[in-house]
């Protein structure tokens, strides 16, 4: 759990190594070259497709404070937002180029060239887009320390912009209201525009017309509440008002970044699948490779089958500045004891955290480890998940309350629920 009363942030999710390792590496090495500061030392413990990402809370808050101070400088802010837009534009241009390639017709060196271009561009994207959460955590802490009430926090941090999930729901509602004779055409357009909407750090999901037709059964009117923040903002000092506005910016950027990552996963899987076919590895196997290993796999004939088998079972990735390592067995247990005091899960009878929306809810608890399990949630249940994405929305609509491990008051779950 991302419990701020303990020494270590603990983000639990379903993911595989290839995507998350690129994120972690960019946050350490590439980010430092751009900003002069980096993500804190990070441990990623994998058990199959379950991962626990841990950083020291004090370091996360310090990192968030560094970003906030950086962003307060108007010139730095302007340059950063411009560079972030350029990084996104270059990423999408590169993805478009990859989508037009016939990967099967490329020789091994050409295929690696396509992958190398992709990975370089993706790392450049993450180095500049990967610190929204620490900003949210530190901003929330600053407001709490200043005595801002939970009720006022809920008003101040309510989004004044439309999240991409809202856009998706609005498009589904348009299809549902259309004439039956027009729906197939509109579904085809929806698939083309939102083909990525069920992707995650685990894999790309190949969306079908049948999936969209299933979603039409649960879609309803989209409510966009306009929250008047002026009265609540007027209670705060100018410094705290600035913090609220900074948090608003990064909340929006975080939503955009999530969508950009979800789009990218499709193209990453295309490249990994083709590389895997040539080196005798499945796409699932390729998900457990480290991005720097693709060259030796494809061009030098390196055999990683035994290594991949160990990674799938249990491993720990450590990122600390320019240092990177993958450990197994006793190395994993050593890290678990350092972080959590034990290698076994503790019995939990009570969850403590921050409320994004006030109120009381009572219902049956349903824990989801994957979007594939959303059918378990029935009307009035309490949904518990590590984090949420658009493929959880059908379950979120039924839930009386939503509890997540990660993200705070500007997380995807908090934004969608409100």
Secondary structure, DSSP 4 states (H G I P E B T S, - for coil): ---TTSSEEEEEEE--HHHHHHHHHIIIIIHHHHHS--PPPEEEEEETTEEEEEEEHHHHHHHHHHHHHHHHSHHHHHHHHHHHHHHHHHHHHHHHHHHTS-GGGS-HHHHHHHHHHHHHHHHHHHHHH--HHHHHHHHHHHHHHTT--HHHHHHHTS-SS--HHHHHHHHHHHHHHS-HHHHHHHHHHHHHHSTTTT--SS------HHHHHHHHTT--PPP------HHHHTTS-HHHHHHHHHHHHHHHHHHHHHHHHHHHHHHHHHHHHHHHHHHT--HHHHTTS-GGGHHHHHHS----HHHHHHHHH-EEEEEETTEEEEE-THHHHHHHHHHHS-SSPPP-S------SS-------EEEESSGGGGGG--TT-EEEES---GGGHHHHHH-SEEEESS-GGGSHHHHHH-
